[in-house]
Amino acid sequence: MRTIVIGTALVVLGSGTAWAADVKAGEAAYEKSCKSCHGADGTPNAAVAKMMKVDMKDLKSSDIQGMSDADLKKVITDGKGKMKPVTSVTGPAVDNVAAYVKSFKK
């Protein structure tokens, strides 16, 4: 019985890892879909901000880093202010991009 419980626990723990966000995959999706506006390191592209007449927050800022994962994912999927939804980032990629943005934390 003990072997069954330990085996089951390992399977459950192992499968949880498969569902975890992948920061490396998030980086690839960010590079493709976010970098042109938000910069390689989360620093806003000044030319885009000026063109759109918007004050973009640095993704390393405490305002952004203090957001929950759910809030970050909502901004990615629904947009915010003048930012349109990022339709090229869907499914697990949304979790991955949110995890990548969190990796910018100072």
Buried (B, 14 or more C-beta within 10 A) or exposed (E): EEEEEEEEEEEEEEEEEEEEBBBEBBBBBBEEBBBEBBBEEBBBBEEBBEEBEBEBBBBBBEEBBEBEBEEBBBBBEEEEEEBEBBEEBEEBBBBBBBBBBBBBEE
